[in-house]
Amino acid sequence: MRENRKSSWLGCLGLLVVMTILGTMIRLGQWLANEGRSVLIILIVAIVAIAAYYAYSKYTKKQKAQHLADQEQQNHNEKLILKLAAEKKGYITAAEISLNSNLSLDDASKMLDDLKAKGACILRVSDNGTYVYQFDMLISQNDKLYSERI
């Protein structure tokens, strides 16, 4: 019997709290409709500004992640080109890179041109007009052993 009175008392208290909250919400709605339009406008502008900031923040994080992934892929491709050039005694063409990697012929040519612009290789032209890239920095172990001191 005591538990019934306790649950009955809690039920009444809960109903009173719900009615109070509902009444407060109704009064707030009436106030906003009559006198609080400027507050409502400020509240809407603030919500829109927060949403815009959140969206911009997500966008910039995604852009940074994409930039880092692109840079990592470019570094990987440069190392691959240098490795292939070393296997070919320092001379390589875009077609050879394309055949030995997942790079397209255009991408291989662009990467070689970028490396040339960085000073990593020089461009030569074969008798049939094929561009050959020479990597002077890649020398044989024998050349390394017999290099002169400076």
TABEL-V363761 format. One line per field, one symbol per residue. ss: DSSP state (H for helix, E for strand, C for the rest). phi: phi as a letter, one per 40 degrees, with the letter a starting at -180 (. if undefined). burial: + if it has 9 or more other C-alpha atoms within 8 Angstrom, else -. A space follows every 50 residues. Layout:
ss->???
phi->???
burial->???
This chain:
ss->CHHHHHHHHHHHHHHHHHHHHHHHHHHHHHHHHHCCHHHHHHHHHHHHHH HHHHHHHHHHHHHHHHHHHHHHHHHHHHHHHHHHHHHCCCEECHHHHHHC CCCCHHHHHHHHHHHHHCCCCEEEECCCCCEEEECCCCCCHHHHHCCCCC
phi->.cccccccccccccccccccccccccccccccccbbcccccccccccccc ccccccccccccccccccccccccccccccccccccccggbabccccccb acccccccccccccccccgcabcbbcccgccbbbbcccbccccccccccb
burial->------------------------------++---++--+---------- --------------------------++-++--+++--++++++--++-- --+-+--++-++--++---++++-+-----++++++-++-----------
